[in-house]
Structures are given as structure tokens and as C-alpha cells.
């Protein structure tokens, strides 16, 4: 049933499009190719169908098969229409919705394909080069974990143990072997403490601050983070790495298409006036009201006279 309704929708849309074109003196050939019931099937009607099915005009065999099937389905649709089993208003509503779907989807596909090409993506990448750079460091660590239930003596014992490990390291001990023996991070401990490449900002702030200030082969003193006590060794010094265009091309394309589509939507809606009989705002006015409310929410409120006096007092020597 759904398949038949889809065919009915497509046929109705094509007939509607054909009717509009026939009013244009420059329209395509309106030679009648067949008559189904009381409906004339014109050449431009069938050519539109071929285009929608992506059947090449040069493929005569495919065209002939398509024409036979086209007429068969036209006849079927006409026969069903005469049965008056289906609600014409419901069919018309479905056709209208399908038409809107085709119009909106087809328009934006072509509109965005024309504007978001390889050159546009390259230009965006060049203009936002810093957004695709990230600083990374290759580090290893030895971790002795802490937990909130530990008392001060237990915490001190952990620190003392790690300080002893640090002494072994400064005396020439092998970092990888000591990490495997003492680190309570069992995952990295099996790899000699190797954490791999860490991206700045993606790890514990205290840990990040420490390791990104260190140099090649540098060994840290024991220090504390939310995970516990660490000793860190820098395997490869911090370096800024730029992600290649090919790695971010898809993300840029998606971002550009979303931005351009939003702008074009606003432009299109700005040309059409929508008046609701219930007095409520149309889509353009509703969008403007929402944007205004959002902008207002982001704007800091002006200080009251009392607040202004307090601020002035602070500026003249009060508490910060």
C-alpha cells in the first residue's frame, strides 16, 4: 500500500510540475504521448519522470520499458482514484508534504554543493589553522594511588615509598622496570609506565601543568594529583602537531554546510510573510524573538545604583 501511495504522490507531483511548465511559452515539448482515462501524458511529463528515475535519454530500450511501466502505473492510479476508497484530501495533504520535502531537500542539496566545495574547505582550514593544532607530549609515569579514606599517616607512607623509588631512579635505576614493579597504574605499568601521547587540556590540570613544562628525558620529583602521587619521565618533549586537512575535511564540510544552510534558511524565510489567524507569530517572528531572548540572557545586567556605589567603594580601596 505504501509503495502504491508513493507512486501516486510522484505521479501527482509530476503532473503538477507539467501543468506549471505548460503555461510557459518556452516550456519543453508538450506533445501528447498517450492518454490515460481523461489525462494526457505529454512528452515533457515523461521526460521529467525519466530524469527522476535517472534513466538516460539515449537508452531507448530502457526508455521503452520505463514508458510501459509508467503507463501501467498511471492506469492503476486512475483506476484506484475512481474507486473513491481513499480520502482525496488526505492524498492531497501527503502530496503537498512530499512536494515540500522534495523542494527543500533538493534545493539545499544543490545550494550547498555549489558553495561547500574543496576550495571553500581549504580556505576555511587555512583561516582557522590554530583550531587544528594541538600540543602533545609523550610521557611515562609511576603512580601510587590515594583514596579519600586514607588518613595522613597512610598518605605519608605512600609518599615516602615513591620518594624511595625516585632515589633509585636518580641513582641510575631503569624507569620501565621500576614502573612495572611499583606503579599502581597496572595498565601503563605493564608498558613500563608509558602513557603514550597526551594532548594538552585532556588530562588532570595539575598533571598537565607539570608535564607540559618539562623537557626531553627530564624526570620529575614526586607530585600529587587527584589520582595519587606520580613520578613522570618525558619520553618525547612537548610539540605542537597540526592535524592534516584530510583528517578534518569531513568535519569542516559538515560545519560549513550547517552554517551556510542556517543563513540561507533565514534569508528564504525573510522573503515570505506568514500571518496566522490566531494572532501567534509566524516562523520568522518566532525565530527573531528567540534570538533576541538568547542575546538578552547573555548580556550582563547593568548595576543598580546600590551596586554601583559598592563597586565604586571597592575600586577606591575596599576589599577585592
Rosetta blueprint (number, residue, H / E / L):
1 X L
2 X H
3 X H
4 X H
5 X H
6 X H
7 X H
8 X H
9 X H
10 X H
11 X H
12 X H
13 X H
14 X H
15 X H
16 X H
17 X H
18 X H
19 X H
20 X H
21 X H
22 X H
23 X L
24 X L
25 X L
26 X L
27 X L
28 X L
29 X L
30 X L
31 X L
32 X E
33 X E
34 X E
35 X E
36 X E
37 X L
38 X L
39 X E
40 X E
41 X E
42 X E
43 X H
44 X H
45 X H
46 X H
47 X H
48 X H
49 X H
50 X H
51 X H
52 X H
53 X L
54 X L
55 X L
56 X L
57 X L
58 X L
59 X L
60 X H
61 X H
62 X H
63 X H
64 X H
65 X H
66 X H
67 X H
68 X H
69 X H
70 X H
71 X H
72 X H
73 X H
74 X H
75 X H
76 X H
77 X H
78 X H
79 X H
80 X H
81 X H
82 X H
83 X H
84 X L
85 X L
86 X L
87 X L
88 X H
89 X H
90 X H
91 X H
92 X H
93 X H
94 X H
95 X H
96 X H
97 X H
98 X H
99 X H
100 X H
101 X H
102 X H
103 X H
104 X H
105 X H
106 X H
107 X H
108 X H
109 X H
110 X H
111 X H
112 X H
113 X H
114 X H
115 X H
116 X L
117 X L
118 X H
119 X H
120 X H
121 X H
122 X H
123 X H
124 X H
125 X H
126 X H
127 X H
128 X L
129 X H
130 X H
131 X H
132 X H
133 X E
134 X E
135 X E
136 X E
137 X E
138 X E
139 X E
140 X E
141 X E
142 X E
143 X E
144 X E
145 X E
146 X L
147 X L
148 X L
149 X L
150 X L
151 X L
152 X H
153 X H
154 X H
155 X H
156 X H
157 X H
158 X H
159 X H
160 X H
161 X H
162 X H
163 X H
164 X H
165 X H
166 X H
167 X H
168 X H
169 X H
170 X H
171 X L
172 X L
173 X L
174 X L
175 X H
176 X H
177 X H
178 X H
179 X H
180 X H
181 X H
182 X H
183 X L
184 X L
185 X L
186 X H
187 X H
188 X H
189 X H
190 X L
191 X L
192 X L
193 X L
194 X E
195 X E
196 X E
197 X E
198 X E
199 X E
200 X L
201 X L
202 X L
203 X L
204 X L
205 X H
206 X H
207 X H
208 X H
209 X H
210 X H
211 X H
212 X L
213 X L
214 X L
215 X L
216 X L
217 X L
218 X L
219 X E
220 X L
221 X L
222 X L
223 X E
224 X E
225 X L
226 X L
227 X L
228 X E
229 X E
230 X E
231 X E
232 X E
233 X E
234 X E
235 X E
236 X E
237 X E
238 X E
239 X E
240 X E
241 X E
242 X E
243 X L
244 X L
245 X H
246 X H
247 X H
248 X H
249 X H
250 X H
251 X H
252 X H
253 X H
254 X H
255 X H
256 X H
257 X H
258 X H
259 X H
260 X H
261 X H
262 X H
263 X H
264 X H
265 X H
266 X H
267 X H
268 X H
269 X H
270 X H
271 X L
272 X L
273 X L
274 X L
275 X L
276 X L
277 X L
278 X L
279 X L
280 X L
281 X L
282 X L
283 X H
284 X H
285 X H
286 X H
287 X H
288 X H
289 X H
290 X H
291 X H
292 X H
293 X H
294 X H
295 X H
296 X H
297 X H
298 X H
299 X L
300 X L
301 X L
302 X L
303 X L
304 X L
305 X H
306 X H
307 X H
308 X H
309 X H
310 X H
311 X H
312 X H
313 X H
314 X H
315 X H
316 X L
317 X L
318 X L
319 X L
320 X L
